[in-house]
């Protein structure tokens, strides 16, 4: 009986995808641990702070590319529309990425002025070269997601992470400072081009086309808005701490985030990444759709909650041993931010539930409200320094995320099942 149950679980595509991504993350963690230990001892707090600003700016701009809703439309599209959307998405990605490259290079100057750090200009310009690589594999990656072949994604992630985390300590020990965190991400991005092209046979039609681009944009605009606000919430604390409390304070905060929540967020991404194609594949069958969603929530809770609690409880012991005594002051901040990870995957799962049903506009409206609350709480918390910021991050997530998760779940599944299965979602519905 137990063996049969295990076999049944392992045959679940969602679980298999989590397994592949989890394996890739395990490889990443092994190499990342060594890299993080060396960085903690080789880099100054100022180096961490400067690198945090560069990587944060990049986090914002990449939202416009791989997660701008362009790839999401390919994953969700009907089979007869896939080829058209793929070719249009390919050229849309080029327009978008070239624009982002130019914008970031120009924006590097006012950003450096804002932080009073001229050292930021060159790294921001150099790192923007990543955008010129993304169009080569963005559509391929979306098609792989659509086919639920996240084994390929896992391979790309594992290879890039391994190379990235080899280069980081090499550069850090060579005395390259903040560049040790900036350059490896740029140099290892071609891994995705190679792996996705080997595993996905699709190739773009070389004549320029934007056929049906409005359908992609209409779908993507709400997704983009939601992702931008999510990214703003994920990084606004960095930007405000760096500006108002100083680059060194940001260095401590950034370390606490990466040594704590950064680990948990990687696991969360593994859990929720396969959920969107998993739900899209069943959205015309109410019973299957509902079963997949709730089974996914159960799987997420069984992994995330124990992991975060264990990591938080062990932080006072492993931080000084692994990273050095100079980071002991970051432990309370690490614990508070780490605990904020518990409600996050459930909120993301609820958002993907709505997105799979063409209800991304609801996510956008909710995100506007939550972002306003979150930023206000950050400003209040800053009165007590970076510890106050960490407390505000925890409280806002613990209160807001469960409310949204419960509300969105009830909104979808309070419907009559017959109505659900007979009503096919349309992008151009009146609700948009």
MARKE-788499 format. One record per residue (C-alpha): x, y, z. Coordinates in steps of 0.02 Angstrom, whole numbers, plus 50000, padded with zeros to 5 digits. Example, Ala and Ser with C-alpha at 12.3 -4.5 7.8 and 13.67 -1.06 7.14 Angstrom:
<nodes>
+-------+-------+-------+
!  east ! north !    up !
+-------+-------+-------+
! 50615 ! 49775 ! 50390 !
! 50684 ! 49947 ! 50357 !
+-------+-------+-------+
</nodes>
This chain:
<nodes>
+-------+-------+-------+
!  east ! north !    up !
+-------+-------+-------+
! 50000 ! 50000 ! 50000 !
! 50138 ! 50121 ! 50050 !
! 50244 ! 50071 ! 49899 !
! 50096 ! 50098 ! 49782 !
! 50064 ! 50270 ! 49858 !
! 50246 ! 50318 ! 49834 !
! 50239 ! 50260 ! 49652 !
! 50082 ! 50362 ! 49626 !
! 50164 ! 50517 ! 49698 !
! 50320 ! 50495 ! 49592 !
! 50214 ! 50479 ! 49435 !
! 50142 ! 50652 ! 49466 !
! 50218 ! 50775 ! 49341 !
! 50219 ! 50916 ! 49468 !
! 50318 ! 50810 ! 49592 !
! 50439 ! 50753 ! 49456 !
! 50471 ! 50932 ! 49403 !
! 50501 ! 50982 ! 49583 !
! 50621 ! 50835 ! 49596 !
! 50723 ! 50892 ! 49445 !
! 50728 ! 51073 ! 49502 !
! 50766 ! 51017 ! 49679 !
! 50913 ! 50914 ! 49617 !
! 50978 ! 51065 ! 49523 !
! 50959 ! 51172 ! 49678 !
! 51053 ! 51044 ! 49783 !
! 51200 ! 51057 ! 49663 !
! 51183 ! 51246 ! 49671 !
! 51184 ! 51243 ! 49862 !
! 51340 ! 51136 ! 49873 !
! 51439 ! 51255 ! 49763 !
! 51354 ! 51411 ! 49832 !
! 51400 ! 51368 ! 50011 !
! 51586 ! 51372 ! 49970 !
! 51565 ! 51532 ! 49869 !
! 51467 ! 51619 ! 50007 !
! 51594 ! 51572 ! 50141 !
! 51736 ! 51644 ! 50037 !
! 51636 ! 51801 ! 49995 !
! 51592 ! 51832 ! 50176 !
! 51776 ! 51830 ! 50221 !
! 51848 ! 51913 ! 50065 !
! 51724 ! 52054 ! 50032 !
! 51695 ! 52209 ! 50137 !
! 51523 ! 52271 ! 50188 !
! 51542 ! 52409 ! 50058 !
! 51575 ! 52281 ! 49922 !
! 51418 ! 52188 ! 49971 !
! 51319 ! 52350 ! 49971 !
! 51378 ! 52405 ! 49798 !
! 51347 ! 52232 ! 49723 !
! 51174 ! 52231 ! 49803 !
! 51128 ! 52391 ! 49709 !
! 51188 ! 52324 ! 49541 !
! 51101 ! 52156 ! 49561 !
! 50942 ! 52240 ! 49624 !
! 50931 ! 52353 ! 49471 !
! 50954 ! 52199 ! 49362 !
! 50813 ! 52110 ! 49456 !
! 50695 ! 52250 ! 49407 !
! 50742 ! 52254 ! 49224 !
! 50738 ! 52066 ! 49196 !
! 50554 ! 52069 ! 49244 !
! 50524 ! 52149 ! 49074 !
! 50605 ! 52003 ! 48984 !
! 50581 ! 51822 ! 49038 !
! 50436 ! 51863 ! 49154 !
! 50350 ! 52000 ! 49056 !
! 50203 ! 51888 ! 49013 !
! 50273 ! 51851 ! 48840 !
! 50332 ! 51679 ! 48893 !
! 50177 ! 51654 ! 48999 !
! 50066 ! 51678 ! 48847 !
! 50161 ! 51542 ! 48753 !
! 50138 ! 51423 ! 48899 !
! 49951 ! 51457 ! 48909 !
! 49908 ! 51471 ! 48722 !
! 49801 ! 51347 ! 48626 !
! 49902 ! 51226 ! 48521 !
! 49851 ! 51302 ! 48354 !
! 49914 ! 51474 ! 48409 !
! 50084 ! 51424 ! 48479 !
! 50188 ! 51446 ! 48321 !
! 50119 ! 51620 ! 48284 !
! 50147 ! 51677 ! 48463 !
! 50323 ! 51605 ! 48467 !
! 50380 ! 51701 ! 48313 !
! 50301 ! 51862 ! 48372 !
! 50371 ! 51839 ! 48547 !
! 50545 ! 51814 ! 48475 !
! 50545 ! 51986 ! 48393 !
! 50456 ! 52069 ! 48539 !
! 50595 ! 52006 ! 48651 !
! 50727 ! 52084 ! 48540 !
! 50639 ! 52252 ! 48540 !
! 50618 ! 52243 ! 48729 !
! 50794 ! 52185 ! 48771 !
! 50886 ! 52309 ! 48660 !
! 50781 ! 52448 ! 48738 !
! 50823 ! 52388 ! 48913 !
! 51008 ! 52381 ! 48872 !
! 51008 ! 52562 ! 48815 !
! 50897 ! 52620 ! 48960 !
! 51005 ! 52540 ! 49094 !
! 51165 ! 52612 ! 49022 !
! 51087 ! 52786 ! 49024 !
! 51009 ! 52760 ! 49196 !
! 51178 ! 52709 ! 49270 !
! 51227 ! 52892 ! 49286 !
! 51077 ! 52956 ! 49387 !
! 51082 ! 52796 ! 49492 !
! 51265 ! 52828 ! 49536 !
! 51220 ! 53009 ! 49578 !
! 51075 ! 52952 ! 49689 !
! 51189 ! 52840 ! 49792 !
! 51339 ! 52958 ! 49776 !
! 51442 ! 52812 ! 49711 !
! 51527 ! 52833 ! 49541 !
! 51588 ! 52653 ! 49557 !
! 51414 ! 52595 ! 49506 !
! 51416 ! 52663 ! 49328 !
! 51529 ! 52537 ! 49242 !
! 51457 ! 52380 ! 49327 !
! 51279 ! 52433 ! 49283 !
! 51327 ! 52458 ! 49101 !
! 51425 ! 52295 ! 49090 !
! 51289 ! 52192 ! 49174 !
! 51158 ! 52258 ! 49053 !
! 51241 ! 52151 ! 48918 !
! 51142 ! 52006 ! 48992 !
! 50985 ! 52075 ! 48910 !
! 51060 ! 52054 ! 48737 !
! 51076 ! 51866 ! 48769 !
! 50898 ! 51835 ! 48830 !
! 50806 ! 51838 ! 48660 !
! 50913 ! 51691 ! 48602 !
! 50831 ! 51572 ! 48727 !
! 50674 ! 51655 ! 48800 !
! 50551 ! 51573 ! 48679 !
! 50639 ! 51405 ! 48692 !
! 50626 ! 51415 ! 48880 !
! 50439 ! 51453 ! 48871 !
! 50410 ! 51303 ! 48755 !
! 50504 ! 51191 ! 48876 !
! 50395 ! 51255 ! 49019 !
! 50239 ! 51227 ! 48912 !
! 50288 ! 51046 ! 48884 !
! 50321 ! 51022 ! 49070 !
! 50499 ! 50970 ! 49028 !
! 50576 ! 51057 ! 49178 !
! 50714 ! 50928 ! 49178 !
! 50794 ! 51039 ! 49045 !
! 50772 ! 51192 ! 49154 !
! 50852 ! 51098 ! 49297 !
! 51002 ! 51054 ! 49189 !
! 51024 ! 51235 ! 49135 !
! 51007 ! 51295 ! 49314 !
! 51130 ! 51167 ! 49382 !
! 51265 ! 51201 ! 49251 !
! 51250 ! 51390 ! 49266 !
! 51248 ! 51385 ! 49456 !
! 51401 ! 51272 ! 49462 !
! 51501 ! 51384 ! 49345 !
! 51437 ! 51542 ! 49430 !
! 51486 ! 51481 ! 49602 !
! 51658 ! 51428 ! 49542 !
! 51693 ! 51598 ! 49465 !
! 51630 ! 51697 ! 49616 !
! 51764 ! 51638 ! 49740 !
! 51899 ! 51642 ! 49605 !
! 51861 ! 51825 ! 49570 !
! 51840 ! 51866 ! 49756 !
! 52009 ! 51790 ! 49800 !
! 52085 ! 51885 ! 49654 !
! 52037 ! 52048 ! 49742 !
! 51901 ! 52099 ! 49618 !
! 51783 ! 52161 ! 49755 !
! 51604 ! 52190 ! 49700 !
! 51645 ! 52125 ! 49525 !
! 51656 ! 51951 ! 49602 !
! 51466 ! 51955 ! 49619 !
! 51430 ! 52046 ! 49456 !
! 51535 ! 51965 ! 49319 !
! 51493 ! 51779 ! 49347 !
! 51308 ! 51806 ! 49310 !
! 51352 ! 51887 ! 49144 !
! 51482 ! 51759 ! 49094 !
! 51374 ! 51607 ! 49131 !
! 51211 ! 51663 ! 49047 !
! 51260 ! 51581 ! 48879 !
! 51235 ! 51413 ! 48966 !
! 51047 ! 51438 ! 48944 !
! 51067 ! 51472 ! 48758 !
! 51165 ! 51312 ! 48730 !
! 51058 ! 51195 ! 48837 !
! 50888 ! 51259 ! 48777 !
! 50940 ! 51254 ! 48593 !
! 51000 ! 51075 ! 48611 !
! 50838 ! 51020 ! 48695 !
! 50707 ! 51124 ! 48602 !
! 50701 ! 51110 ! 48411 !
! 50600 ! 51269 ! 48381 !
! 50689 ! 51401 ! 48277 !
! 50625 ! 51575 ! 48235 !
! 50565 ! 51626 ! 48063 !
! 50698 ! 51751 ! 48013 !
! 50576 ! 51874 ! 47934 !
! 50517 ! 52008 ! 48055 !
! 50338 ! 51985 ! 48115 !
! 50228 ! 52055 ! 48253 !
! 50071 ! 51960 ! 48204 !
! 49942 ! 51959 ! 48346 !
! 50060 ! 52055 ! 48458 !
! 49913 ! 52140 ! 48544 !
! 49855 ! 51974 ! 48615 !
! 50025 ! 51946 ! 48695 !
! 50030 ! 52124 ! 48761 !
! 49852 ! 52114 ! 48827 !
! 49894 ! 51955 ! 48919 !
! 50064 ! 52016 ! 48975 !
! 50021 ! 52189 ! 49039 !
! 49935 ! 52129 ! 49198 !
! 50066 ! 51994 ! 49225 !
! 50203 ! 52124 ! 49200 !
! 50122 ! 52245 ! 49320 !
! 50106 ! 52111 ! 49453 !
! 50285 ! 52051 ! 49428 !
! 50353 ! 52229 ! 49436 !
! 50264 ! 52263 ! 49599 !
! 50322 ! 52095 ! 49668 !
! 50499 ! 52138 ! 49619 !
! 50480 ! 52311 ! 49696 !
! 50427 ! 52232 ! 49860 !
! 50572 ! 52110 ! 49851 !
! 50700 ! 52248 ! 49827 !
! 50631 ! 52412 ! 49893 !
! 50707 ! 52376 ! 50064 !
! 50879 ! 52366 ! 49982 !
! 50856 ! 52529 ! 49890 !
! 50792 ! 52623 ! 50043 !
! 50920 ! 52551 ! 50164 !
! 51062 ! 52592 ! 50044 !
! 51000 ! 52770 ! 50019 !
! 50945 ! 52815 ! 50195 !
! 51051 ! 52706 ! 50309 !
! 51209 ! 52693 ! 50203 !
! 51299 ! 52567 ! 50093 !
! 51380 ! 52477 ! 50241 !
! 51212 ! 52450 ! 50326 !
! 51149 ! 52384 ! 50159 !
! 51296 ! 52265 ! 50154 !
! 51245 ! 52188 ! 50322 !
! 51062 ! 52181 ! 50269 !
! 51105 ! 52105 ! 50100 !
! 51213 ! 51973 ! 50182 !
! 51073 ! 51928 ! 50304 !
! 50951 ! 51914 ! 50159 !
! 51062 ! 51802 ! 50054 !
! 51120 ! 51691 ! 50197 !
! 50941 ! 51673 ! 50258 !
! 50793 ! 51712 ! 50146 !
! 50896 ! 51688 ! 49989 !
! 50910 ! 51502 ! 50027 !
! 50724 ! 51486 ! 50067 !
! 50673 ! 51584 ! 49912 !
! 50771 ! 51466 ! 49801 !
! 50673 ! 51320 ! 49872 !
! 50510 ! 51419 ! 49853 !
! 50549 ! 51452 ! 49670 !
! 50577 ! 51266 ! 49645 !
! 50406 ! 51230 ! 49721 !
! 50305 ! 51362 ! 49627 !
! 50395 ! 51367 ! 49458 !
! 50313 ! 51205 ! 49395 !
! 50142 ! 51256 ! 49461 !
! 50091 ! 51373 ! 49318 !
! 50109 ! 51248 ! 49173 !
! 50040 ! 51115 ! 49290 !
! 49879 ! 51215 ! 49314 !
! 49868 ! 51277 ! 49134 !
! 49866 ! 51096 ! 49073 !
! 49708 ! 51060 ! 49175 !
! 49612 ! 51224 ! 49171 !
! 49469 ! 51154 ! 49065 !
! 49435 ! 51013 ! 49188 !
! 49369 ! 51078 ! 49354 !
! 49397 ! 50921 ! 49457 !
! 49575 ! 50894 ! 49395 !
! 49616 ! 51080 ! 49408 !
! 49556 ! 51088 ! 49588 !
! 49646 ! 50927 ! 49636 !
! 49810 ! 50987 ! 49561 !
! 49800 ! 51155 ! 49649 !
! 49765 ! 51089 ! 49824 !
! 49888 ! 50946 ! 49806 !
! 50020 ! 51074 ! 49758 !
! 49980 ! 51179 ! 49912 !
! 49999 ! 51026 ! 50022 !
! 50167 ! 50983 ! 49943 !
! 50228 ! 51161 ! 49966 !
! 50178 ! 51167 ! 50149 !
! 50261 ! 51000 ! 50189 !
! 50427 ! 51063 ! 50120 !
! 50435 ! 51250 ! 50154 !
! 50371 ! 51264 ! 50332 !
! 50489 ! 51137 ! 50414 !
! 50637 ! 51199 ! 50310 !
! 50615 ! 51382 ! 50358 !
! 50588 ! 51343 ! 50542 !
! 50743 ! 51233 ! 50545 !
! 50851 ! 51362 ! 50459 !
! 50790 ! 51502 ! 50572 !
! 50824 ! 51403 ! 50730 !
! 50999 ! 51355 ! 50674 !
! 51053 ! 51528 ! 50614 !
! 51133 ! 51584 ! 50780 !
! 51246 ! 51432 ! 50772 !
! 51295 ! 51416 ! 50589 !
! 51320 ! 51600 ! 50542 !
! 51474 ! 51636 ! 50652 !
! 51548 ! 51464 ! 50616 !
! 51522 ! 51463 ! 50428 !
! 51532 ! 51647 ! 50382 !
! 51639 ! 51721 ! 50521 !
! 51612 ! 51817 ! 50683 !
! 51598 ! 51985 ! 50594 !
! 51425 ! 51935 ! 50532 !
! 51354 ! 51888 ! 50703 !
! 51262 ! 52055 ! 50713 !
! 51163 ! 52004 ! 50559 !
! 51087 ! 51849 ! 50642 !
! 50927 ! 51930 ! 50714 !
! 50894 ! 52012 ! 50546 !
! 50924 ! 51847 ! 50456 !
! 50801 ! 51754 ! 50568 !
! 50662 ! 51882 ! 50549 !
! 50677 ! 51894 ! 50360 !
! 50692 ! 51705 ! 50345 !
! 50528 ! 51679 ! 50439 !
! 50441 ! 51793 ! 50314 !
! 50469 ! 51656 ! 50185 !
! 50334 ! 51544 ! 50259 !
! 50180 ! 51633 ! 50187 !
! 50262 ! 51686 ! 50022 !
! 50242 ! 51527 ! 49917 !
! 50057 ! 51515 ! 49960 !
! 50028 ! 51693 ! 49898 !
! 50125 ! 51656 ! 49739 !
! 50026 ! 51495 ! 49712 !
! 49862 ! 51591 ! 49729 !
! 49925 ! 51720 ! 49603 !
! 49972 ! 51583 ! 49478 !
! 49801 ! 51506 ! 49504 !
! 49719 ! 51668 ! 49449 !
! 49844 ! 51696 ! 49308 !
! 49809 ! 51523 ! 49236 !
! 49626 ! 51576 ! 49220 !
! 49664 ! 51743 ! 49136 !
! 49630 ! 51835 ! 49299 !
! 49800 ! 51920 ! 49311 !
! 49710 ! 52087 ! 49327 !
! 49654 ! 52033 ! 49501 !
! 49835 ! 51997 ! 49548 !
! 49885 ! 52169 ! 49487 !
! 49754 ! 52259 ! 49591 !
! 49797 ! 52159 ! 49746 !
! 49982 ! 52191 ! 49719 !
! 49955 ! 52379 ! 49710 !
! 49870 ! 52375 ! 49880 !
! 49999 ! 52261 ! 49960 !
! 50146 ! 52359 ! 49889 !
! 50078 ! 52520 ! 49964 !
! 50059 ! 52437 ! 50134 !
! 50231 ! 52358 ! 50122 !
! 50323 ! 52519 ! 50078 !
! 50234 ! 52613 ! 50217 !
! 50286 ! 52479 ! 50342 !
! 50467 ! 52488 ! 50281 !
! 50472 ! 52676 ! 50314 !
! 50401 ! 52648 ! 50488 !
! 50525 ! 52508 ! 50523 !
! 50674 ! 52613 ! 50468 !
! 50653 ! 52719 ! 50624 !
! 50735 ! 52572 ! 50715 !
! 50870 ! 52538 ! 50585 !
! 50891 ! 52379 ! 50484 !
! 50818 ! 52273 ! 50625 !
! 50658 ! 52375 ! 50615 !
! 50655 ! 52348 ! 50426 !
! 50668 ! 52160 ! 50452 !
! 50524 ! 52163 ! 50578 !
! 50415 ! 52262 ! 50455 !
! 50453 ! 52137 ! 50315 !
! 50400 ! 51992 ! 50426 !
! 50240 ! 52071 ! 50494 !
! 50177 ! 52133 ! 50324 !
! 50200 ! 51961 ! 50243 !
! 50128 ! 51862 ! 50388 !
! 49969 ! 51967 ! 50386 !
! 49942 ! 52003 ! 50201 !
! 49992 ! 51843 ! 50112 !
! 49872 ! 51723 ! 50202 !
! 49728 ! 51844 ! 50176 !
! 49759 ! 51849 ! 49988 !
! 49786 ! 51661 ! 49975 !
! 49622 ! 51619 ! 50061 !
! 49524 ! 51752 ! 49967 !
! 49591 ! 51705 ! 49793 !
! 49563 ! 51519 ! 49824 !
! 49383 ! 51548 ! 49878 !
! 49355 ! 51663 ! 49730 !
! 49401 ! 51525 ! 49607 !
! 49330 ! 51371 ! 49689 !
! 49168 ! 51447 ! 49753 !
! 49109 ! 51435 ! 49572 !
! 48996 ! 51296 ! 49514 !
! 49103 ! 51162 ! 49432 !
! 48989 ! 51150 ! 49278 !
! 49002 ! 51336 ! 49249 !
! 49192 ! 51323 ! 49263 !
! 49214 ! 51182 ! 49138 !
! 49094 ! 51255 ! 49011 !
! 49163 ! 51432 ! 49015 !
! 49328 ! 51447 ! 48926 !
! 49430 ! 51598 ! 48985 !
! 49456 ! 51732 ! 48853 !
! 49595 ! 51860 ! 48851 !
! 49482 ! 51996 ! 48784 !
! 49340 ! 51970 ! 48907 !
! 49243 ! 52119 ! 48972 !
! 49326 ! 52099 ! 49141 !
! 49486 ! 52162 ! 49062 !
+-------+-------+-------+
</nodes>
